[in-house]
Amino acid sequence: MKRLKRFESGQAIILLAVAMIGLLGMLGLALDGGRLYWIQRDSQNAADAGAMSGARAACANQDIEAAVRKFVKLNGYEDGAAVGGDPNITHKVDVTYWHEDINDATYVKVVVTAAQRNTFLSVIGPEASYVTVEAIGKCALGLNNGNTLITGYSTQCENSVNISGDDIRVDQGNILSATDVKITSPGSTINGIIGYGIQPELSNNLTLNPATHNPVQISQDWIPELSNAPAKWENFLPGSKIATDAQVKGEYYFITGNIHRNPQDEPLPSGLYVINGNFMSNTPIQTTGPVTIVASGKITVNAASIDLEPYVFDSEVGPILLLSNAASNCGNDAISLSSSSATWSGAIIAPYGGISFSMSDNSGIGIIWGHHVNISGSHILIADPRESTIHTHYMQLVL
């Protein structure tokens, strides 16, 4: 009888141990698996940013792989980086790119395999789990997709797009104006279609490519309107997807009041800055990485140099650099940039106001979209690589 009780007691201990293992497995799957799904979204953002940066580099004839790895690293994932100090658990970043002659496009594929050290699953299973995501960026030059680079949608301003100066080049993108386009720029080149609502005023020695059927009057259906704005103020407020993604990384800064940057100020940490007020800087904007500045008021930068890269990537718009929600009439601007040397990329947007550039030696890759647009200066290049990204081409979880 005593032997039977001891036998039953032994069985209970074995069953309890088996049950505990099962419970630990379920707990590990819930906690470690849930954390892995969060890492999936985070690593997908990194892959997207890398693919877009690689596509921009391809269009600018720059080092594609270096551009990809730079932005993937800035988003938290570096090839070979140890997780938790363990050299056996590392992230992996693979970069491949190729050119297809059939559509004259360069493709950049970024595959990020993100690792995490398991907490509970390691008790009964693997020490680490992995998620693999992929993004593809494309640089497609030419005019086949009708991409618009500079847009002025005002029907009240005499020139909703006004370009003046010398040696100004608008490359791989079209110009679209709800009214007329005025370009008084000797020795300048527009590699794109000029679309207008009213007959434009162009310099005699302006080079247009294509040379035929350019400029062209647009139909009423294609006249830009406020509702077509690529992005608006409310897209960046707390609770929005863009804001939430930045908050998760600790890189969302909501500031009430005007910001005035001074030379002695510390560099801005990389992230998204949403300012309920004006943003002003009379000195070069120092940053520790990519930034996106969104203001309810005006954005004014008057500095010797401008060197900015965008933090926010939107799946439809692409990278966004500056956005002002300020309203202005035809004689005033919501965004005003003045510099003797400028390098920037991303979208610059003023849904309710004008955008003014007064620069020399400017190199910008992105779109300019506003109520009205004024560009003046010399040695100015504004180009659009027109890349696109395929999000979450595939996802693989390994627990």
C-alpha positions as CSV (number, residue, x, y, z in Angstrom):
1,M,0.0,0.0,0.0
2,K,2.8,2.4,0.9
3,R,4.6,1.5,-2.3
4,L,1.4,2.4,-4.3
5,K,1.2,5.8,-2.6
6,R,4.9,6.5,-3.3
7,F,4.3,5.5,-7.0
8,E,1.2,7.8,-7.2
9,S,3.2,10.6,-5.6
10,G,6.0,10.1,-8.1
11,Q,3.5,10.2,-11.0
12,A,2.0,13.5,-9.7
13,I,5.5,15.1,-9.6
14,I,6.1,14.0,-13.2
15,L,2.7,15.3,-14.4
16,L,3.3,18.6,-12.5
17,A,6.7,19.0,-14.2
18,V,5.2,18.3,-17.6
19,A,2.4,20.8,-17.0
20,M,5.0,23.4,-15.8
21,I,7.0,23.0,-19.0
22,G,3.8,23.4,-21.0
23,L,2.9,26.5,-19.1
24,L,6.4,28.0,-19.5
25,G,6.1,27.3,-23.2
26,M,2.8,29.0,-23.5
27,L,4.1,32.0,-21.5
28,G,7.2,32.2,-23.6
29,L,5.2,32.1,-26.8
30,A,3.0,34.9,-25.6
31,L,5.7,37.2,-24.2
32,D,8.7,36.4,-26.5
33,G,6.4,35.9,-29.5
34,G,4.6,39.2,-28.8
35,R,7.9,41.1,-28.5
36,L,9.0,39.6,-31.8
37,Y,6.0,40.9,-33.6
38,W,6.9,44.4,-32.3
39,I,10.4,43.9,-33.6
40,Q,8.9,42.9,-36.9
41,R,7.3,46.3,-37.3
42,D,10.4,48.2,-36.1
43,S,12.7,46.3,-38.4
44,Q,10.3,46.8,-41.4
45,N,10.6,50.5,-40.9
46,A,14.4,50.1,-40.9
47,A,14.3,48.1,-44.1
48,D,11.9,50.6,-45.8
49,A,14.2,53.5,-44.8
50,G,17.2,51.6,-46.2
51,A,15.5,50.8,-49.5
52,M,14.4,54.4,-50.0
53,S,17.9,55.7,-49.2
54,G,19.5,53.1,-51.5
55,A,17.1,54.2,-54.3
56,R,17.9,57.8,-53.8
57,A,21.6,57.0,-53.9
58,A,21.1,55.0,-57.2
59,C,19.5,58.0,-58.8
60,A,22.3,60.3,-57.6
61,N,25.1,57.8,-58.7
62,Q,26.2,57.5,-55.1
63,D,27.3,54.4,-53.1
64,I,24.1,52.4,-52.8
65,E,25.2,49.9,-50.2
66,A,26.7,52.6,-47.9
67,A,23.5,54.6,-48.1
68,V,21.3,51.6,-47.2
69,R,23.5,50.5,-44.3
70,K,23.7,54.0,-42.9
71,F,19.9,54.4,-42.7
72,V,19.2,50.9,-41.5
73,K,21.7,51.4,-38.7
74,L,20.2,54.8,-37.8
75,N,16.9,52.9,-37.4
76,G,18.5,50.5,-34.9
77,Y,19.7,47.5,-37.0
78,E,23.4,47.0,-37.9
79,D,24.7,44.0,-39.7
80,G,26.6,41.8,-37.2
81,A,25.5,43.8,-34.1
82,A,25.3,41.6,-31.0
83,V,22.0,41.5,-29.2
84,G,22.4,41.9,-25.4
85,G,26.2,41.7,-25.7
86,D,26.0,38.1,-26.9
87,P,28.2,37.6,-30.1
88,N,26.2,34.5,-31.0
89,I,22.9,36.4,-31.3
90,T,23.3,39.1,-34.0
91,H,21.3,41.1,-36.5
92,K,21.8,40.6,-40.2
93,V,21.4,43.1,-43.1
94,D,21.7,41.9,-46.7
95,V,21.7,44.4,-49.6
96,T,21.4,43.6,-53.3
97,Y,20.7,45.9,-56.3
98,W,20.3,45.5,-60.0
99,H,19.3,47.4,-63.1
100,E,16.5,46.4,-65.5
101,D,16.9,47.8,-69.0
102,I,13.3,47.2,-70.0
103,N,12.0,50.1,-67.8
104,D,15.4,51.8,-67.2
105,A,15.0,51.3,-63.4
106,T,17.4,50.4,-60.7
107,Y,16.1,48.2,-57.8
108,V,17.5,48.0,-54.3
109,K,16.5,45.1,-52.1
110,V,17.1,45.2,-48.3
111,V,16.6,42.1,-46.2
112,V,16.8,42.7,-42.4
113,T,16.9,39.7,-40.1
114,A,16.4,41.0,-36.6
115,A,17.3,38.9,-33.5
116,Q,16.0,38.9,-30.0
117,R,17.2,37.0,-26.9
118,N,14.4,34.8,-25.6
119,T,13.3,35.2,-22.0
120,F,11.0,32.3,-21.3
121,L,11.3,30.3,-24.5
122,S,15.0,29.8,-23.8
123,V,14.0,27.6,-20.8
124,I,12.5,25.0,-23.0
125,G,13.8,25.9,-26.4
126,P,16.0,28.2,-28.5
127,E,18.0,30.9,-26.9
128,A,17.1,33.4,-29.6
129,S,14.2,34.2,-32.0
130,Y,14.5,35.9,-35.4
131,V,12.2,37.8,-37.8
132,T,13.1,38.5,-41.4
133,V,11.6,41.4,-43.4
134,E,12.2,42.8,-46.9
135,A,11.7,46.0,-48.7
136,I,12.4,47.0,-52.3
137,G,13.2,50.5,-53.5
138,K,13.2,51.6,-57.1
139,C,14.8,54.4,-58.9
140,A,13.1,55.0,-62.2
141,L,14.3,57.9,-64.2
142,G,12.4,59.4,-67.2
143,L,8.9,60.8,-67.4
144,N,6.9,57.6,-67.8
145,N,5.1,57.8,-64.4
146,G,4.2,61.5,-64.7
147,N,5.7,62.3,-61.3
148,T,5.4,66.0,-60.2
149,L,8.4,67.6,-58.6
150,I,7.3,71.2,-58.0
151,T,3.6,72.0,-57.4
152,G,1.9,75.4,-56.9
153,Y,-1.9,75.0,-56.5
154,S,-3.0,78.6,-55.9
155,T,-5.5,80.0,-58.4
156,Q,-5.2,83.5,-56.9
157,C,-1.5,84.2,-57.2
158,E,-0.3,85.5,-60.6
159,N,2.6,83.0,-60.7
160,S,2.0,80.0,-58.5
161,V,5.4,78.7,-59.6
162,N,8.1,81.3,-60.2
163,I,11.7,80.3,-60.9
164,S,14.4,83.0,-61.5
165,G,18.2,83.1,-61.5
166,D,20.8,81.3,-63.5
167,D,22.1,77.7,-63.9
168,I,19.0,76.2,-62.4
169,R,18.3,72.6,-63.2
170,V,15.0,70.7,-62.4
171,D,15.8,67.0,-63.0
172,Q,13.6,63.9,-63.4
173,G,10.4,65.6,-62.4
174,N,7.6,67.7,-63.7
175,I,6.4,71.2,-62.7
176,L,2.7,71.7,-62.2
177,S,0.9,75.1,-61.7
178,A,-2.8,75.8,-61.3
179,T,-2.2,79.2,-62.9
180,D,0.9,80.2,-64.8
181,V,4.6,79.2,-64.6
182,K,7.2,82.0,-64.8
183,I,10.8,80.9,-65.5
184,T,13.3,83.7,-66.1
185,S,16.5,81.7,-65.7
186,P,19.2,82.0,-68.4
187,G,21.1,78.8,-69.1
188,S,18.8,76.6,-67.1
189,T,17.3,73.2,-67.9
190,I,14.0,71.6,-67.1
191,N,14.1,67.8,-67.6
192,G,10.4,67.3,-67.2
193,I,7.0,68.4,-68.4
194,I,5.7,71.9,-67.4
195,G,2.0,71.8,-66.8
196,Y,0.1,75.1,-66.5
197,G,-3.4,76.4,-66.1
198,I,-2.7,79.7,-67.8
199,Q,-0.1,80.4,-70.6
200,P,3.4,80.4,-69.0
201,E,6.2,83.0,-69.3
202,L,9.5,81.3,-70.1
203,S,13.0,82.4,-70.9
204,N,14.1,82.2,-74.6
205,N,17.2,80.2,-73.8
206,L,15.6,77.8,-71.5
207,T,16.3,74.1,-72.3
208,L,13.3,71.8,-72.1
209,N,13.4,68.0,-72.3
210,P,11.3,66.8,-73.9
211,A,11.4,69.6,-76.3
212,T,8.1,68.9,-78.0
213,H,4.6,69.2,-76.5
214,N,6.2,71.0,-73.6
215,P,4.9,73.1,-71.8
216,V,1.4,71.7,-72.0
217,Q,-1.9,73.2,-70.7
218,I,-3.5,70.9,-68.2
219,S,-7.2,70.0,-68.1
220,Q,-9.4,71.2,-65.3
221,D,-9.4,67.6,-63.9
222,W,-5.6,67.8,-63.4
223,I,-5.4,71.2,-61.7
224,P,-3.9,70.7,-58.2
225,E,-6.0,71.4,-55.2
226,L,-5.6,71.6,-51.4
227,S,-7.2,68.2,-51.1
228,N,-4.3,66.8,-53.1
229,A,-1.7,67.9,-50.5
230,P,0.8,65.0,-49.9
231,A,0.6,65.4,-46.1
232,K,-1.1,67.7,-43.5
233,W,-0.5,68.9,-39.9
234,E,-2.9,66.4,-38.5
235,N,-1.0,63.4,-39.9
236,F,1.8,64.1,-37.3
237,L,-0.2,64.9,-34.1
238,P,-0.2,62.5,-31.1
239,G,-2.2,59.4,-31.8
240,S,-1.5,59.4,-35.6
241,K,0.4,56.4,-37.0
242,I,3.5,58.5,-37.9
243,A,3.6,59.9,-34.3
244,T,3.1,56.5,-32.7
245,D,5.9,54.9,-34.7
246,A,8.3,57.7,-33.6
247,Q,7.0,57.5,-30.0
248,V,7.8,53.8,-29.8
249,K,11.4,54.6,-30.6
250,G,11.5,57.5,-28.2
251,E,12.0,59.9,-31.1
252,Y,8.9,62.0,-31.0
253,Y,9.1,65.6,-29.7
254,F,5.9,67.6,-29.4
255,I,6.7,71.2,-28.5
256,T,4.3,74.0,-27.6
257,G,5.7,77.5,-28.4
258,N,8.1,79.1,-30.9
259,I,11.5,77.6,-31.4
260,H,14.4,79.9,-32.3
261,R,17.7,78.0,-32.9
262,N,21.0,79.8,-31.9
263,P,24.6,78.9,-32.6
264,Q,25.3,77.7,-29.1
265,D,22.3,75.3,-29.1
266,E,23.0,71.5,-28.8
267,P,22.4,69.5,-31.9
268,L,18.9,68.2,-32.4
269,P,18.6,64.5,-31.7
270,S,17.3,62.5,-34.7
271,G,13.5,62.3,-34.7
272,L,10.2,63.9,-35.5
273,Y,9.6,67.4,-34.2
274,V,6.1,68.6,-34.1
275,I,6.0,72.3,-33.0
276,N,2.8,74.1,-32.1
277,G,4.3,77.4,-33.1
278,N,7.0,78.8,-35.4
279,F,10.4,77.3,-36.1
280,M,13.2,79.8,-36.8
281,S,17.0,79.4,-37.3
282,N,19.6,82.0,-38.2
283,T,22.3,79.4,-37.9
284,P,23.0,76.0,-39.6
285,I,20.7,73.4,-38.0
286,Q,23.0,70.9,-36.3
287,T,21.5,67.4,-35.9
288,T,22.7,64.0,-34.7
289,G,20.8,62.3,-37.6
290,P,17.8,62.6,-39.8
291,V,15.0,64.9,-38.6
292,T,11.5,65.9,-39.8
293,I,10.3,69.3,-38.7
294,V,6.5,70.0,-38.7
295,A,5.2,73.3,-37.5
296,S,1.7,74.8,-37.0
297,G,3.3,78.2,-37.8
298,K,6.1,79.3,-40.2
299,I,9.4,77.6,-40.8
300,T,12.2,80.1,-41.5
301,V,15.8,79.2,-42.0
302,N,18.4,81.9,-42.9
303,A,21.8,80.3,-42.5
304,A,25.1,80.0,-44.2
305,S,24.5,76.4,-44.9
306,I,21.7,73.8,-44.8
307,D,22.3,70.1,-44.6
308,L,19.2,68.1,-43.7
309,E,18.0,64.5,-44.2
310,P,14.4,63.4,-43.4
311,Y,13.4,61.2,-40.5
312,V,9.8,60.4,-41.4
313,F,9.1,58.0,-44.2
314,D,5.5,57.8,-45.4
315,S,4.5,54.9,-47.6
316,E,2.7,57.1,-50.2
317,V,4.7,60.4,-50.0
318,G,8.1,59.0,-49.3
319,P,10.5,60.8,-47.0
320,I,9.1,64.0,-45.5
321,L,11.6,66.8,-44.4
322,L,9.6,70.0,-43.6
323,L,5.9,70.8,-43.3
324,S,4.2,74.1,-42.3
325,N,0.6,74.5,-41.5
326,A,0.7,78.3,-41.7
327,A,-1.6,80.1,-44.1
328,S,-0.1,82.9,-46.2
329,N,-1.2,85.1,-49.1
330,C,0.6,85.4,-52.4
331,G,3.2,87.9,-51.0
332,N,4.2,85.8,-48.0
333,D,5.5,82.4,-47.3
334,A,4.9,79.6,-44.8
335,I,8.3,78.1,-45.4
336,S,11.3,80.3,-46.2
337,L,14.8,78.9,-46.8
338,S,17.8,81.1,-47.5
339,S,21.4,79.8,-47.8
340,S,24.6,80.1,-49.8
341,S,25.1,76.3,-49.6
342,A,22.3,73.7,-49.2
343,T,22.0,70.0,-49.4
344,W,18.6,68.4,-48.5
345,S,16.3,65.5,-49.4
346,G,12.7,64.7,-48.8
347,A,9.4,66.5,-49.3
348,I,8.9,70.1,-48.4
349,I,5.2,70.9,-48.0
350,A,3.0,73.9,-47.2
351,P,-0.6,73.0,-47.7
352,Y,-1.9,76.5,-46.9
353,G,1.1,78.7,-47.6
354,G,3.9,79.6,-49.9
355,I,7.4,78.1,-50.2
356,S,10.4,80.3,-50.9
357,F,13.9,79.3,-51.8
358,S,16.7,81.8,-52.1
359,M,19.9,79.9,-52.5
360,S,23.2,79.3,-54.4
361,D,24.9,76.0,-54.7
362,N,21.8,74.1,-53.7
363,S,21.3,70.3,-54.2
364,G,17.9,69.0,-53.3
365,I,16.3,65.6,-53.9
366,G,12.6,65.6,-53.2
367,I,9.3,67.3,-53.9
368,I,8.2,70.9,-53.2
369,W,4.4,71.3,-52.8
370,G,2.7,74.5,-51.7
371,H,0.1,77.2,-52.2
372,H,2.7,79.0,-54.3
373,V,6.4,78.3,-54.9
374,N,9.2,80.8,-55.5
375,I,12.8,79.6,-56.3
376,S,15.6,82.1,-56.9
377,G,19.4,81.9,-57.0
378,S,22.2,80.3,-58.9
379,H,23.7,76.8,-59.3
380,I,20.5,75.1,-58.0
381,L,19.7,71.5,-58.6
382,I,16.3,70.1,-57.6
383,A,15.8,66.5,-58.5
384,D,13.4,63.6,-57.8
385,P,14.7,60.0,-58.0
386,R,11.1,58.8,-57.9
387,E,11.7,55.7,-56.0
388,S,9.0,53.5,-54.6
389,T,9.0,50.9,-51.8
390,I,7.2,47.5,-51.6
391,H,6.4,47.1,-47.9
392,T,6.6,43.8,-46.2
393,H,7.4,41.9,-49.4
394,Y,7.7,38.9,-47.1
395,M,7.9,38.3,-43.4
396,Q,9.3,35.2,-41.7
397,L,9.2,34.5,-38.0
398,V,11.6,31.9,-36.4
399,L,10.8,31.1,-32.8
